[in-house]
Amino acid sequence: MEDFFIIPTQKLDGELPLKGYEFFALEYCQDTLDIPLYYIEEASLNEDGLEIQLKNLNAPISKDDWYVQLLRVSSYSRAS
């Protein structure tokens, strides 16, 4: 099962890079949102915002601080 999140650009902390979006997206996920890298399937930044696809969510993470915060700041959907 995979979870998809979109954080609008205006909700992102700090200044967005002019280039190197792919590296910014992963660094932002790990450093700012505290998402462990082994849960990140894909992360990308575009004009809509930061798109995050998580994987390996079979573990009980729904009460982890980083996951609760991610649900608060993003739009969320789940793929079955």
Secondary structure, 3 states (H helix, E strand, C coil): CEEEEEEEHHHCCCCCCCCCHHHHHHHHHHHHCCCCHHHEEEEEEECCEEEEEECCCCCCCCCCHHHHHHHHHCEEEEEC
